[in-house]
């Protein structure tokens, strides 16, 4: 299945058509699963998520919401998990609270 960023390029009508197609595929997969013919149950969950992704993006377009595409994260050299809390990040857990106080 295409990623959310690739699907955002489609029109809402195309997204709804794709979700209808995926719902049909999901129904067929459930039928195969119930009869014991399905090889991979992971395909059921993936198809269900793909339907939800298409419907969510169609609704976003319908409401006129725009989202930026995620950019690949670049980790700074020498940055560690402990530096985030020291630079004003939220401390997690009891121990981090005790150290912060």
C-alpha positions as CSV (number, residue, x, y, z in Angstrom):
1,X,0.0,0.0,0.0
2,X,1.1,3.5,-0.6
3,X,2.3,5.8,2.2
4,X,0.1,8.6,3.6
5,X,2.3,11.2,1.8
6,X,1.7,9.4,-1.6
7,X,-2.0,9.2,-0.9
8,X,-2.3,12.9,0.0
9,X,-1.6,13.6,-3.7
10,X,-4.9,11.8,-4.7
11,X,-8.3,13.5,-4.9
12,X,-10.9,12.7,-2.2
13,X,-13.0,10.8,-4.7
14,X,-10.0,8.6,-5.6
15,X,-9.3,8.0,-1.9
16,X,-12.9,6.9,-1.3
17,X,-12.8,4.6,-4.4
18,X,-9.6,3.1,-3.1
19,X,-11.1,2.6,0.4
20,X,-14.1,0.9,-1.2
21,X,-11.8,-1.4,-3.1
22,X,-9.8,-2.1,0.1
23,X,-13.0,-2.9,2.1
24,X,-13.9,-5.5,-0.5
25,X,-10.4,-7.0,-0.2
26,X,-10.8,-7.0,3.6
27,X,-14.1,-8.8,3.3
28,X,-12.5,-11.4,1.0
29,X,-9.6,-11.9,3.5
30,X,-12.0,-12.3,6.4
31,X,-13.9,-14.9,4.4
32,X,-10.7,-16.8,3.6
33,X,-9.7,-16.5,7.3
34,X,-13.1,-18.0,8.4
35,X,-12.7,-20.9,6.1
36,X,-9.1,-21.5,7.0
37,X,-7.6,-20.6,3.6
38,X,-5.8,-17.4,4.6
39,X,-2.1,-17.8,4.8
40,X,-1.2,-14.6,6.5
41,X,-3.4,-13.0,9.1
42,X,-1.1,-9.9,9.1
43,X,-2.7,-9.0,5.8
44,X,-6.0,-8.6,7.5
45,X,-4.7,-5.9,9.9
46,X,-2.7,-4.2,7.2
47,X,-5.7,-4.0,4.9
48,X,-7.8,-2.6,7.8
49,X,-5.2,0.1,8.5
50,X,-5.0,0.9,4.8
51,X,-8.8,1.5,4.7
52,X,-8.6,3.8,7.8
53,X,-5.7,5.7,6.2
54,X,-7.6,6.3,3.0
55,X,-10.7,7.4,4.8
56,X,-8.7,9.7,7.2
57,X,-7.0,11.4,4.3
58,X,-10.3,11.8,2.4
59,X,-11.8,13.5,5.5
60,X,-8.8,15.7,5.9
61,X,-9.2,16.9,2.3
62,X,-12.9,17.3,2.8
63,X,-12.3,19.6,5.8
64,X,-9.5,21.5,4.0
65,X,-6.8,20.4,6.4
66,X,-3.3,20.4,5.2
67,X,-0.4,18.5,6.7
68,X,3.2,18.7,5.9
69,X,5.1,15.7,4.7
70,X,7.3,14.2,7.4
71,X,11.0,14.9,6.7
72,X,13.6,12.3,7.5
73,X,14.9,13.0,11.0
74,X,18.6,13.9,11.3
75,X,20.2,13.2,14.6
76,X,22.7,15.8,15.7
77,X,26.2,14.4,16.3
78,X,26.8,13.8,20.0
79,X,23.2,14.2,21.1
80,X,22.1,11.7,23.7
81,X,18.8,11.0,25.4
82,X,19.9,12.6,28.6
83,X,20.7,16.0,27.0
84,X,17.0,16.5,26.0
85,X,15.8,16.7,29.6
86,X,18.7,19.0,30.6
87,X,17.8,21.4,27.8
88,X,14.3,22.0,29.0
89,X,12.6,18.8,27.8
90,X,10.1,17.1,30.0
91,X,11.5,14.8,32.6
92,X,9.9,11.3,32.7
93,X,9.4,9.1,35.7
94,X,9.9,9.6,39.5
95,X,13.7,9.5,39.4
96,X,13.9,12.2,36.8
97,X,11.6,14.4,38.9
98,X,13.7,13.9,42.0
99,X,16.9,14.8,40.1
100,X,15.2,17.9,38.6
101,X,14.1,19.2,42.0
